[in-house]
Amino acid sequence: MLYGKITGWGKCLPPAILTNDAISTIVDTNDEWITSRTGISERRVSHVSTAALATAAAQNALDCADISGSDIDLVLLATCTPSTLVANTASLVQKNIGATGAAACDVNAACSGFLYALQNATAQIQAGMIKKAVVIGAERMTWYVNWARRDSAVLFGDGAGAVVLEATEEATGLMATKTGCDSTDRDILHITNFGSDINKYQAPVGPSDILFEGREIFKRAVKGMSDACDDVLNQADLPLADIDVLIPHQANLRIIQAIAQRLSVDDDKIMVNINKYGNTSAATVPIALCEAVENGLIQPNANIMSAAFGAGLTWAASYIKWGERVEPINPPSAQLPHSDLTALELLEDAIKGCANQN
């Protein structure tokens, strides 16, 4: 039997930091209000495209695995903020990393997207269709944000993370997974003013709004992710006590704490970095995975549980068996173009535009 072993991991965080104090100059809020409700202290604002973020994360993962882009058979990019819809953004990443001839596809399951893509790539390896894949979660969520709305302006950030999968007979990688979607209430989390349903020939469309019903999302996220984790543990015939690391989607610290309590997972087993990056949608899980390796939370042969919940309403959980190696073979080489602009300077036009439209 073939497995999709994770042999490389990489991330890309743009340098511009938007603090809670800086956000308080845009909308009526303050650091205490934001941190007490979300656990977020700061987030990143990108000066480059989603494709550029994804390319850097993918290249760093390739460096880590010591393989070239030309060895890759499949590029899967999980994103709901693509640089371009046609052609897909994954094709530009494929071009940038030199993965000539590899299949390239975008996956949009919102915040669950990376785990959806990981399942897809692993299944193709197990079926013998491909041997090597790079799976990326990359988002430029600040592009969607209506900076006149406090509830969404404080939550989101930009970034990317990626892993390289290689076919092996060693029982490692994605061992069990459960994905699903409850579309009956998909309207409780959605983005307005985007897509081909808009009549672009009428009045100006205006800024995008990320609209959500917070309490409903909280309840459904906790239940959806927890139930999916239970399903995966049953699939793998693995006791919860054997899980070494929990990597949840980083949407809200309260949601993470509620899931940990429901699953009875100790705090020292949970990867949390929402305080630094906010909600980066499909990028949260791969970024957190990279940092869990970097800070020693993931040790050789670790049992990892990851879960996510997103618009759709999609949900996913995955049991990943880590291999022996926890050090990159080569250091990351990808660098973003230099920018001296602050986060507020990068957002200046968007902030003015949103203020004028509201």
N, C-alpha and C positions, 0 to 999 in steps of 0.2 A: 504493500500500500504506500502511496506517495503522500507526503505532507508538504506544506508551504512554510518552510523555516524562515524566521526573521533573522536575516544576516546583516542588515544595515538599518540605521535609524538616523534621522536628521531633522532639524527644525530651522525656521527662519522667523525672527521677530524684528519688525522694523524698529529703528532706533528712537523715533519720536514718542515720548511718553505723555499721555494726557492724564493728569492727576485729578482727583476729586476737587481740589481747590480750583484748578483751572476750569473744570466744568461749572463750578459755581459762578463763574463770570459769564456763562452763557445762559443758564436757566436758574430758576429759584431753587437752590438746593445747597447742601453743605456736606462736608466730609462725614460728619456723624450720621446724617440721614442716610447717606449712601451705604456706608460700611455696615451699619446696624441692620439694614434690610437686605443687603446683597452679599456682603463680604468682600466687595471690590474696593481697592484703594487706587488703582491706576489701570490703564489700558494702553495699547499701542495704536498709533495712527500711521498708516502706510503712505509713503510718498511714491510708491511704485504700484504696478498692477497686480491683480490676483495671479496672473500667469508668472510674473517675476518672482513673487513670493513662493509659488509652487515650484518653480524651477530651482530656486536656491535650496529649498528643503530637500527636493529630490536629489540634487547633486551632492548634497552633504550626506544623504543616506547611501548613495553610490560610493562615495569616498569611504564611508564607514565599512562598507562591505568589500571594498577593494575590487569593484567591478566597473566596467565602462558602460556607458549608455547603449553602445552598440550590442551589448549582450542581452538587453532587455527585450522581452517578447510582448509585454503589455504595460501600458501606462493608464492607470485609472485615477482620475482626479475627482474627489468628492468636494463639491462646492455648490453654494446657492448664490454666489456672487461672481459668476464667470466674467472674464475679461470680454469675451465674445461668445455669442450663442451659435452663430454659424460663420466660420467653422468653430467647432468646439474648442474650448481652451486647452484640453488635454493634448490636442494635436500640436499646439504651440510649445507646450512643455516638452513633448516628444522631440520636436525639432531642436529645442534649446539644449537638451541633454545628449543629443546625438543618437537617439534610439531609432535609427533609420529602419523603417519597415515594421516597427512594432505597432500593434493595435493600440488605439488611443480613444478614450471615451470619458465623458463627464458623467458623474453620478450625482443626482440631486435628491437627497433624502433629508435635507436641512441638517440639523445637528447630529442626526444618526448616520450621516452619509459615509463617514470613514469606516464604520463597522459594516455597513452594507457593502462597501467597496472591498473591504478585507475578505468578506465572505465570498464575493464574486471571484476575486483573484485566486483565492485558495481553492475554490471548487474547480477552476480551470486547470490548476496544477494537479489536483487529485485526479481529474479526468484524463490527464496526459496531454492536454491541448497545448500547454505552455510549460516552460521550465523556470523562467525568471520574470518577475513583475515588480514594478514600483507602484505603490499605493500611496496617494497623497490626500491630505485634507488641507485646503487652503481657502481663506476667506478675507475679503475686504469689507467687513460688515459696516464700517463707518460710512461707506458710500450710500447705504440705505437709510441711515439714521436721519430722522427729522429733528434737527437741533433746537427746535422750539418746544419739543415735548420732553418733559423731565423724565417720565417713566421709562422711556426707551433710550434716551440720550446717555444715561449713566451706565448702561449694561454692556455695551458691545465694543469689541476691539478687533484688530487685524492680526493675522499671522498665518503660519503654515507649518505642517509637520508631515513626515513621510517615513515609510519603511520599504525595505527591499525584501521580497520573498524569493526563495530559491527552493526548487524541488529537492526533496530528500526522502530517504526511507526511515530517517530518524523521527521518532514520534514527538515532534515539536511544532510550534506554530499554533494556528487556530485549530483547536481540538473539538470544540462544540460551540454552536451559535444559534441564536433565535432572533429573527427579525420579523417585524409586523407593522401594521398601520391601522389605526382606528379613524377612518375617514368620516364617520358620522358627525363629528364636531370639528371638522377641519378649520372652520371659520374662526375658532377662538384664538388662533395664532396664524397671522398671515401678513403679507406685505402688500400695501395698496400701490396704485399708480405704477404698475409694472406688468408687462406681458401683452400679448396680442389681443386680449379682450378689450383693451383701451381703444377708444376712437380717437386716434391721434390727429384727426382733422377738425376736431371741435376745439373748445377753449383750452388754453395751456393746462397741461396735466398737473403740474406742481410737484413738490417734493414727495418722495416715498415716505410712507408711514409704516413702522413696524407696530402692528396692533395686536394686542393679546389681552386675555382675561387672566390676570395673575393668579388668582386663587384657584381657578379651574386648572390652569397649567400646572400649578404646584401639586395638586392632588393627583392629577393624571400622570405627571412625570414620576412621582414617587411610586405609585402603584405599577405603572407600566414597566419601569426599569427593574423594580424589585421582583415582579412576577417573571420577567424575562430571565433574570439571574437564577431564580428558582428552577425554571425550565432547563436552563443550560446545565446547572449542577446535576439535575436528574439525568439529562442526556449523557453526561460524562461519568455518572455514578461516582461523584466526587463530594465528600462532605465539605460543608462550608468552612470547617476548621482548617482544612487543607489549603485554603486560599491564602496566599502570602501577601498579595497586593490587590487593592481595589482601585481602579482608575475610572471614576465616573465622569460623565459630561460635566463641564464646568459652566453651569448656567447661573447658579445661585447657591451660596454657601448653605442656606437653610435647606435646600433640596438635598444637597450632598449629605448633610447631617441627618436628615430624616431617613434617607436610604441606608446610611450606615447603622442607624438605630434599628430600622426594620430588619436588616440582615444580621444584626448583632456583630458588626465588624469593629475591631478596636481602632482607635484613632491613628495609632502608629502604623497601621497597614493601609491607610487611605492617602492617595496622592491628591493634594490640593494645591493649585496655583492660580485660582480665580482672582486672588487678591492682586496679582501682578498683571494679568492680561484681560480680565473680564471674560465675557462670552464670545469666543471666536467660532462659534457654530461647529461646522464639520472639522475644524482644525483643533478643537480643544483636546480630543482624545490623543491624537498623535503627538501634539506638543507635550502633553502631560506624560505620555509614555516615554518620550525622549528624556524628559527631566527626571523621571523616576529611575531611569538607568544612570543618569549623570550623578544623582545624589545618593546612589547606593541603595535605594529602596528596592529595586529589582536586582536580585542576586542570581547566580547561575542556577538553572533548573527551576526557577520560580514559577508558581502557579498564579496566573494573573486573571482577574475578572474585570471586565470593562462593560459599561452600560451607558446608553444615551437615549435621549427623547427629543423629538423635534417636530417642526411644522409638518402637518399632513393628516393626522398626527402619527408620525413614525416613531418606532421604538426598536431598540436592539440591545442584545447582550452577547458577550463573547467570552469564552474561556480560552486563554492563550497559555501554552506551555513554553517557557523561555528555554533557550539553549544554554550552552556552557559560557559563551563569550559575552562579556559585559563591557568590553573596551573596544573602541573603534580601531580598525586596522590602520586607517589613515585619518588624520584630523580633517575637519570640514574645510573646504576650500572656497565655497561660494560666498561672494560678497555682493551686497546690494550697492547700487550707485550711491555716491556720497550725497548727503543733503544736510544743510545747516538749518533748515526750517524747523521751528518748533511745531508741536501738535496743533496749537491754536492758529499758527500761521498757515499750516497745511489746510485747515478747515475754514479759513476765513471766508471764502466765497460761499461755501455751503451754509455756513451760519447766517450770513447775510441773506442768502436766497430763501432759507427757511423762514427767517423773521419776516421777510416781505410777503411771503405767501400765507402766513398765518395771522 
